[in-house]
Amino acid sequence: MRFLHLLLPLLIASALHAAGPNVLFIMTDDYRPELASYGSPAITPNMDRLARRSVQFDRAYCQQAVCNPSRSSMLTGLRPDTLGLWNNGTHFRELKPGVMTLPLWFKQQGYTTRCVGKIFHNWHTAEKGDRRSWSADEFLHYANHGNDTPQIAGELPPNEITAPSLRNYGEVPLCECRDVPDEAYFDGRVAAEAVKVLAEVKDGPFFLAVGFWKPHAPFNAPKKYWDLYDRDKLPPLNPARPEGAPELAFHASTEVLGPVGEQVPPTPEQVAEMRHGYFANISYLDAQLGKVLDALEKSGVAENTVITFVGDHGYHLGEHSLWGKTSTFDYDARVPFMIARADGKNGGAKTDSLAELVDLFPTLVEMCGLPIPEGLEGDSLAAVVADPAVSVKPAAFTQHPRPAYFDREPEKRPKAMGYSVRTGGVRYTEWRDWLTGEVVAKELYDHRTDSAELKNRTGAPELAKEEAVAAKLLLAQFPIVKR
């Protein structure tokens, strides 16, 4: 009886915690904000539909523009430097075995937590997921993007790409256009499984994470999504490097262009093909999102479900002479970011409040009325969702090492780290020697006149005050470290 007396308050507390709204957590991969609601020519009717229900953060940023560090930071609420994680080859639990994750916290508060698709990094083996965070086994959470070959019954339709593909991306051409059903590729199967799982958990409370693999390369959406676009009407490409930018700001674009020693400059037709393919991938992703939103609306629990939609980082499509991610430029750092309240209040609103992916953990916890765990490094954005005119932070921070993939180098450590701060008006970046902490290069871009970041203005007298403020914010977040 004494045991029951002690246990009863815990059971009641758990039941109360689990009484909050459900969460539909949607993540995309390599997705810069190319959505119609962000002013892009991308054809995204379902994302637009979600935007009409959500508060859209127009200035949201990742903590590092590559998959594993970004996702690990977002899902633990800790910055890459706190995790000690800056590469794709290290699992966060190798460094912090007992660290709390966003889905695990919801699970401990009485929620059923499920994972469909790529949420944590795709570790290529099932054993390196994070099974403890979920109430059941994950689905299609591990693989290689280059293994996303079309799977259909019968004869495979031909690849209708007009230009020879620049290279193979794993097992498939970098660009592929086949008249196949959505389920031929990963994301079609992710959407189908998400609909199935939603039916299983809808009696809630649930935390359902749906991780789409697109628009990450390869650019191989089914043909009908390529057909949505006239590539001649897509935004023109300006490949110019920013004037006065240090060499450390750039990288070799190996993910898209291939190993340095094997790279061949893409032809204009190949450039157009890849850019077209990225937009086709976006519309394919959008259609899969629509299937999940339809299922939520039919489930009867949409009005008791918080929805969040984010990208893990941005992407370059030839701008700044770069392809892929791994820089601190806005093209890589800025992400699509929406949060929809369960009651739909402020749906369709947009906010200029700065936001970071590390903020998602405390935000969702607060919006669901759960206790917030100690030690999180983000700020809750719940106040902004309640009033889009509110701002809760003065800056957003992004970083990236050089070499970009240092774990592939003999020394297995960075030579330099780029630390970047985005304020309301500028982006300021310091490149610091990894061992000494010495600042070896700086960048400053005035976003009021140069949103494409085409001229480094560090040292400009007219921006001296803003540069000093940004430098102070950066130093407070990232003190100089000697290793």
TILOLO-67419 format. One line per field, with one value per residue (C-alpha): residue in three letters; x negated, z, y. Coordinates in Angstrom, 2 decimals. Layout:
! residues N
res: (ALA ...);
X: (X ...);
Z: (Z ...);
Y: (Y ...);
END
This chain:
! residues 483
res: (MET ARG PHE LEU HIS LEU LEU LEU PRO LEU LEU ILE ALA SER ALA LEU HIS ALA ALA GLY PRO ASN VAL LEU PHE ILE MET THR ASP ASP TYR ARG PRO GLU LEU ALA SER TYR GLY SER PRO ALA ILE THR PRO ASN MET ASP ARG LEU ALA ARG ARG SER VAL GLN PHE ASP ARG ALA TYR CYS GLN GLN ALA VAL CYS ASN PRO SER ARG SER SER MET LEU THR GLY LEU ARG PRO ASP THR LEU GLY LEU TRP ASN ASN GLY THR HIS PHE ARG GLU LEU LYS PRO GLY VAL MET THR LEU PRO LEU TRP PHE LYS GLN GLN GLY TYR THR THR ARG CYS VAL GLY LYS ILE PHE HIS ASN TRP HIS THR ALA GLU LYS GLY ASP ARG ARG SER TRP SER ALA ASP GLU PHE LEU HIS TYR ALA ASN HIS GLY ASN ASP THR PRO GLN ILE ALA GLY GLU LEU PRO PRO ASN GLU ILE THR ALA PRO SER LEU ARG ASN TYR GLY GLU VAL PRO LEU CYS GLU CYS ARG ASP VAL PRO ASP GLU ALA TYR PHE ASP GLY ARG VAL ALA ALA GLU ALA VAL LYS VAL LEU ALA GLU VAL LYS ASP GLY PRO PHE PHE LEU ALA VAL GLY PHE TRP LYS PRO HIS ALA PRO PHE ASN ALA PRO LYS LYS TYR TRP ASP LEU TYR ASP ARG ASP LYS LEU PRO PRO LEU ASN PRO ALA ARG PRO GLU GLY ALA PRO GLU LEU ALA PHE HIS ALA SER THR GLU VAL LEU GLY PRO VAL GLY GLU GLN VAL PRO PRO THR PRO GLU GLN VAL ALA GLU MET ARG HIS GLY TYR PHE ALA ASN ILE SER TYR LEU ASP ALA GLN LEU GLY LYS VAL LEU ASP ALA LEU GLU LYS SER GLY VAL ALA GLU ASN THR VAL ILE THR PHE VAL GLY ASP HIS GLY TYR HIS LEU GLY GLU HIS SER LEU TRP GLY LYS THR SER THR PHE ASP TYR ASP ALA ARG VAL PRO PHE MET ILE ALA ARG ALA ASP GLY LYS ASN GLY GLY ALA LYS THR ASP SER LEU ALA GLU LEU VAL ASP LEU PHE PRO THR LEU VAL GLU MET CYS GLY LEU PRO ILE PRO GLU GLY LEU GLU GLY ASP SER LEU ALA ALA VAL VAL ALA ASP PRO ALA VAL SER VAL LYS PRO ALA ALA PHE THR GLN HIS PRO ARG PRO ALA TYR PHE ASP ARG GLU PRO GLU LYS ARG PRO LYS ALA MET GLY TYR SER VAL ARG THR GLY GLY VAL ARG TYR THR GLU TRP ARG ASP TRP LEU THR GLY GLU VAL VAL ALA LYS GLU LEU TYR ASP HIS ARG THR ASP SER ALA GLU LEU LYS ASN ARG THR GLY ALA PRO GLU LEU ALA LYS GLU GLU ALA VAL ALA ALA LYS LEU LEU LEU ALA GLN PHE PRO ILE VAL LYS ARG);
X: (0.00 -2.88 -4.33 -1.01 -0.78 -4.18 -3.50 -0.07 -1.32 -3.81 -1.10 1.17 -1.66 -2.47 1.17 1.37 -1.80 -0.46 2.76 1.21 1.66 0.14 -2.93 -3.46 -7.15 -8.12 -11.72 -13.21 -16.77 -19.02 -16.08 -16.72 -13.53 -12.31 -8.58 -5.92 -5.10 -8.71 -8.43 -10.02 -8.79 -8.74 -5.35 -4.39 -0.60 -0.73 -3.45 -1.40 1.59 -0.50 -1.78 1.80 2.17 -1.25 -3.44 -6.24 -9.71 -11.35 -14.71 -15.43 -18.88 -20.58 -23.52 -25.74 -25.03 -25.50 -23.12 -24.42 -25.59 -22.44 -20.04 -21.91 -21.90 -18.21 -17.08 -19.15 -18.71 -22.51 -24.89 -27.57 -30.37 -28.58 -28.11 -31.65 -30.11 -30.97 -30.98 -28.74 -30.80 -30.27 -27.05 -26.05 -25.71 -29.36 -30.12 -27.14 -25.70 -22.99 -21.93 -18.20 -16.52 -13.34 -11.34 -12.71 -11.53 -8.04 -8.13 -9.03 -6.06 -3.61 -3.53 -3.73 -6.73 -7.19 -9.74 -9.07 -11.93 -15.15 -15.02 -18.34 -21.23 -20.92 -23.57 -23.38 -22.87 -19.85 -22.01 -23.00 -19.57 -18.34 -15.80 -15.51 -13.86 -10.93 -8.04 -8.47 -11.06 -11.95 -10.96 -13.27 -15.47 -18.77 -20.13 -22.28 -20.74 -22.64 -20.71 -17.38 -16.95 -13.45 -11.62 -8.68 -7.05 -7.71 -9.96 -11.60 -10.70 -13.66 -15.52 -14.35 -17.15 -18.33 -21.93 -24.46 -24.46 -27.47 -28.27 -26.67 -25.40 -25.91 -23.91 -21.93 -22.68 -22.88 -19.88 -17.17 -13.69 -11.52 -7.77 -7.29 -4.85 -5.71 -6.29 -9.17 -11.44 -12.06 -9.77 -6.70 -7.13 -7.77 -4.47 -2.55 -4.00 -3.36 0.32 0.43 -1.30 0.93 3.95 2.28 1.43 4.23 5.93 2.78 1.15 -1.51 -4.74 -5.01 -8.23 -8.17 -11.54 -11.54 -14.76 -14.25 -15.15 -18.61 -20.44 -20.14 -17.73 -15.46 -11.85 -9.25 -8.74 -5.46 -7.29 -9.94 -7.10 -5.76 -8.65 -9.96 -13.62 -14.07 -11.72 -13.55 -15.58 -18.78 -22.03 -24.66 -27.75 -29.93 -32.00 -31.54 -33.99 -36.66 -35.60 -38.41 -39.26 -38.14 -34.56 -34.48 -34.76 -35.29 -31.60 -32.61 -29.18 -27.71 -30.70 -32.64 -36.20 -38.49 -40.85 -37.97 -35.89 -34.87 -33.16 -29.46 -28.22 -25.51 -23.01 -24.08 -23.82 -20.29 -19.46 -20.59 -18.75 -15.62 -15.99 -16.21 -12.89 -11.35 -12.48 -10.79 -7.44 -7.74 -8.38 -5.42 -3.07 -4.15 -3.61 -0.10 0.71 -0.30 1.66 4.72 4.46 4.17 7.28 9.22 8.03 10.22 7.31 5.95 7.39 5.42 2.10 -0.86 -2.68 -6.25 -7.96 -11.71 -14.70 -17.90 -19.99 -20.09 -21.86 -23.80 -22.82 -25.85 -25.59 -28.96 -30.44 -29.30 -27.19 -25.71 -26.13 -28.92 -29.37 -28.26 -26.60 -22.87 -22.11 -23.32 -22.40 -18.83 -16.01 -12.25 -10.63 -6.92 -5.02 -1.25 0.62 3.17 5.94 4.75 4.35 2.14 2.26 0.79 -1.28 -4.94 -7.55 -10.98 -11.90 -15.26 -15.04 -17.40 -16.78 -18.15 -15.04 -12.64 -13.12 -12.07 -9.41 -7.51 -7.81 -6.36 -3.58 -2.52 -2.50 -5.32 -8.17 -11.28 -14.41 -17.42 -20.44 -18.81 -20.70 -17.89 -15.14 -11.45 -9.70 -6.24 -5.84 -6.49 -3.97 -1.47 -2.39 -4.46 -5.42 -7.44 -11.17 -12.92 -16.57 -18.97 -20.93 -21.18 -24.43 -25.85 -29.28 -31.30 -34.80 -37.48 -38.12 -34.37 -34.72 -37.78 -37.17 -38.29 -41.66 -44.78 -44.73 -41.02 -40.52 -39.63 -42.27 -39.84 -36.28 -34.00 -31.72 -28.91 -26.22 -23.12 -21.63 -18.66 -20.79 -24.05 -25.87 -29.28 -31.71 -35.05 -37.34 -39.47 -42.51 -41.35 -44.34 -45.15 -41.74 -43.38 -40.98 -42.53 -39.74 -36.47 -33.34 -30.54 -27.50 -24.88 -21.57 -19.63 -21.45 -23.07 -20.84 -22.79 -26.02 -28.10 -30.42 -32.42 -32.11 -34.24 -36.05 -33.63 -33.39 -29.65 -29.08 -31.59 -28.96 -27.00 -30.16 -31.22 -27.82 -27.88 -31.46 -30.47 -27.50 -29.70 -32.37 -29.77 -28.39 -31.74 -34.60 -38.12 -39.42 -43.05 -43.40);
Z: (0.00 0.83 -2.64 -4.30 -2.17 -3.48 -7.06 -7.44 -7.61 -10.31 -12.36 -12.02 -13.01 -16.03 -17.12 -16.75 -18.76 -21.52 -21.74 -23.98 -27.74 -30.19 -32.24 -35.94 -36.47 -40.16 -41.29 -44.75 -45.99 -47.76 -48.11 -48.41 -48.22 -51.77 -51.00 -52.57 -49.15 -48.96 -52.36 -54.36 -57.77 -56.35 -56.82 -53.26 -52.77 -49.69 -47.98 -48.79 -47.16 -44.07 -44.08 -43.93 -40.67 -39.27 -38.08 -40.64 -39.44 -42.29 -40.54 -39.13 -39.12 -38.55 -36.18 -38.74 -42.42 -42.66 -41.69 -38.57 -36.56 -37.45 -36.58 -33.43 -32.24 -33.03 -31.41 -28.23 -27.84 -27.59 -29.90 -31.88 -29.64 -26.54 -28.18 -29.58 -32.86 -36.18 -38.70 -40.20 -39.01 -35.24 -33.49 -30.80 -28.22 -28.70 -27.19 -24.85 -24.08 -21.72 -23.47 -23.62 -27.02 -28.01 -28.78 -25.72 -23.50 -24.96 -24.52 -20.85 -20.43 -21.57 -25.35 -27.98 -30.08 -33.61 -36.34 -40.06 -42.38 -41.77 -38.47 -36.80 -39.23 -41.68 -40.21 -43.07 -40.52 -38.31 -35.22 -35.25 -35.03 -31.63 -30.79 -27.17 -28.33 -29.94 -28.78 -31.75 -34.38 -36.83 -40.49 -43.44 -41.11 -42.39 -45.90 -48.30 -50.54 -53.39 -52.80 -53.68 -56.90 -58.43 -57.18 -59.35 -60.62 -64.27 -66.75 -65.64 -67.86 -69.50 -67.98 -69.92 -68.88 -71.93 -70.89 -69.82 -66.02 -64.50 -62.47 -60.62 -57.11 -55.51 -57.47 -59.51 -61.91 -60.25 -62.39 -63.27 -64.69 -64.99 -65.30 -62.11 -59.17 -56.04 -54.03 -56.34 -54.23 -50.50 -49.84 -51.42 -49.08 -46.12 -46.78 -47.10 -43.83 -42.04 -43.00 -41.66 -38.39 -37.86 -37.93 -35.27 -32.87 -33.46 -30.17 -28.68 -27.24 -29.90 -31.17 -34.81 -36.59 -40.38 -42.06 -45.80 -47.69 -50.30 -51.82 -51.10 -54.16 -56.29 -58.33 -59.27 -58.58 -60.75 -64.18 -63.41 -60.98 -63.54 -65.92 -63.58 -64.43 -67.42 -66.50 -68.54 -66.09 -62.94 -61.19 -63.10 -61.50 -60.38 -59.66 -58.54 -55.43 -52.87 -53.39 -50.69 -49.10 -47.62 -49.16 -45.95 -46.75 -49.65 -50.17 -53.02 -53.57 -53.61 -52.61 -55.93 -58.24 -57.04 -55.72 -56.41 -58.66 -60.76 -61.05 -64.47 -64.62 -65.35 -68.69 -68.76 -69.68 -66.73 -64.38 -65.64 -65.25 -61.63 -60.69 -62.44 -60.60 -57.21 -57.83 -59.09 -55.84 -53.89 -55.63 -55.14 -51.44 -51.33 -52.74 -50.08 -47.37 -48.73 -48.17 -44.51 -44.01 -45.63 -43.26 -40.27 -41.33 -41.77 -38.44 -36.38 -34.24 -36.38 -33.98 -31.14 -32.97 -33.08 -36.42 -37.08 -40.48 -40.84 -43.05 -41.45 -43.33 -46.61 -49.91 -52.74 -56.36 -57.95 -56.12 -54.80 -57.13 -54.56 -54.81 -51.77 -48.19 -45.54 -45.57 -43.23 -46.00 -45.72 -48.59 -46.35 -42.93 -43.55 -43.40 -43.85 -40.41 -39.54 -36.36 -36.31 -33.03 -32.30 -32.27 -35.54 -34.01 -36.04 -39.02 -42.08 -40.06 -40.82 -38.37 -38.71 -35.23 -35.44 -34.75 -34.56 -34.95 -31.44 -30.27 -31.39 -28.35 -25.70 -27.99 -28.58 -24.95 -23.76 -26.36 -25.15 -21.52 -20.47 -18.08 -19.87 -19.12 -17.71 -19.81 -23.17 -25.09 -27.31 -26.46 -26.53 -29.43 -27.97 -27.29 -30.98 -32.09 -29.77 -31.05 -34.28 -33.56 -30.54 -30.72 -28.15 -29.25 -30.80 -32.97 -34.57 -34.78 -37.36 -37.62 -39.88 -39.80 -42.45 -44.04 -44.32 -43.85 -41.61 -40.37 -43.81 -43.41 -41.88 -38.73 -38.07 -36.69 -38.12 -39.13 -38.64 -37.49 -38.94 -36.34 -37.77 -36.26 -38.02 -36.46 -37.70 -40.28 -40.91 -41.03 -39.33 -39.47 -37.83 -39.05 -36.12 -36.04 -34.39 -32.06 -31.09 -31.42 -33.43 -35.77 -39.21 -41.41 -41.11 -43.18 -42.89 -45.17 -45.00 -45.56 -46.02 -49.29 -50.11 -49.22 -51.62 -49.67 -52.64 -50.95 -47.77 -45.90 -42.85 -41.78 -43.59 -41.48 -42.04 -40.61 -37.76 -35.01 -36.30 -36.81 -33.23 -31.87 -33.94 -32.86 -29.22 -29.63 -31.35 -28.67 -25.93 -27.62 -28.76 -26.44 -27.80 -27.04 -27.14 -27.62);
Y: (0.00 2.34 1.66 2.54 5.67 6.81 5.78 7.39 11.03 10.04 8.34 11.36 13.72 11.59 11.58 15.34 15.86 13.62 15.61 18.26 18.52 16.07 16.98 16.38 17.10 17.35 17.65 18.04 17.61 20.17 22.54 26.23 28.34 27.72 27.80 29.96 31.39 32.63 34.30 31.48 30.28 26.75 25.06 24.11 24.09 21.87 23.86 26.95 25.26 24.57 28.16 29.41 27.50 28.40 31.22 31.39 32.41 34.29 34.51 31.05 29.47 26.14 25.74 23.99 23.41 19.67 16.89 15.17 18.22 20.15 17.35 16.35 19.96 20.46 17.23 17.61 21.37 21.72 23.56 21.69 22.97 21.65 18.26 18.37 17.25 18.92 16.05 13.38 10.43 10.59 9.56 12.05 9.26 8.33 11.75 12.22 8.77 9.97 13.15 13.87 14.13 15.90 12.73 10.93 13.81 13.56 9.80 10.21 12.57 9.91 10.47 7.75 8.75 7.42 8.03 7.65 8.57 10.49 12.39 11.68 11.33 8.43 6.21 3.68 0.89 0.25 -0.14 3.53 5.06 6.19 3.52 4.64 7.88 6.07 3.91 1.54 0.75 3.54 3.27 4.07 6.10 4.77 4.40 6.37 9.01 7.39 4.15 5.79 3.86 3.62 0.53 -0.56 -3.73 -4.40 -2.65 0.60 3.59 5.36 8.27 11.33 13.66 15.57 16.27 13.64 13.56 15.29 12.18 9.32 9.94 6.56 4.02 6.56 9.39 12.79 13.79 11.28 11.79 8.67 8.29 6.29 6.51 8.47 5.31 4.32 6.52 6.90 9.85 8.28 5.33 7.64 9.43 6.15 4.84 8.13 7.93 4.38 5.27 8.30 6.00 3.85 6.69 9.22 8.44 10.01 11.80 11.33 12.83 11.73 12.68 12.46 12.94 13.47 12.75 15.46 17.83 16.37 15.03 12.99 15.06 12.18 13.12 11.33 12.88 14.64 16.93 17.86 18.65 21.32 23.64 25.54 25.72 28.90 30.62 29.56 32.29 33.12 31.98 34.47 32.34 35.26 34.87 37.64 40.48 40.46 37.15 35.03 31.67 29.94 30.95 28.49 24.75 22.31 21.35 17.69 16.39 17.50 17.93 14.88 14.38 17.33 15.39 14.10 17.27 18.55 21.94 21.40 22.64 25.32 22.60 20.45 23.44 24.09 20.39 20.26 23.45 22.17 18.86 20.57 22.31 19.04 17.40 20.20 19.68 15.90 16.51 18.91 16.28 13.77 16.36 16.85 13.19 13.46 16.69 15.10 12.14 14.46 16.36 13.12 11.74 14.03 15.25 18.08 20.65 19.10 18.87 21.24 21.05 22.10 22.10 22.71 22.08 20.80 23.42 25.29 24.68 26.31 25.73 27.34 30.68 31.92 29.24 26.63 23.47 21.74 22.93 23.34 27.12 29.90 31.91 32.60 30.21 27.36 28.71 29.86 27.30 27.11 27.08 27.02 26.30 25.84 26.06 23.38 26.00 27.55 31.02 33.40 31.06 32.74 35.20 35.83 36.99 38.60 37.35 35.60 31.88 28.92 25.21 24.73 26.64 23.91 21.67 24.24 25.71 22.47 21.44 24.76 24.74 21.31 22.38 20.06 20.80 22.05 20.03 21.84 22.70 23.42 26.10 27.35 29.82 29.00 30.71 30.07 33.79 34.54 31.92 33.61 37.09 37.22 40.84 39.69 38.96 36.79 36.89 39.41 37.00 33.57 31.62 29.23 27.64 25.37 23.87 23.91 21.54 21.07 17.30 17.35 13.80 12.59 14.33 12.70 14.86 14.20 17.71 21.11 23.61 26.48 27.09 29.71 31.26 33.37 35.59 36.88 40.00 41.96 43.80 41.98 38.67 38.75 35.82 35.14 32.38 31.22 28.98 25.76 25.39 28.98 30.66 33.47 35.26 34.78 36.22 38.15 38.68 41.23 41.38 44.11 42.33 45.55 46.24 42.89 39.94 37.70 38.41 39.54 42.04 41.59 44.91 44.16 47.29 49.62 52.83 53.20 49.71 49.97 50.17 47.19 45.16 45.89 44.82 41.63 40.85 41.28 38.94 36.39 36.51 36.10 32.99 31.60 32.68 32.34 28.83 27.69 23.94);
END
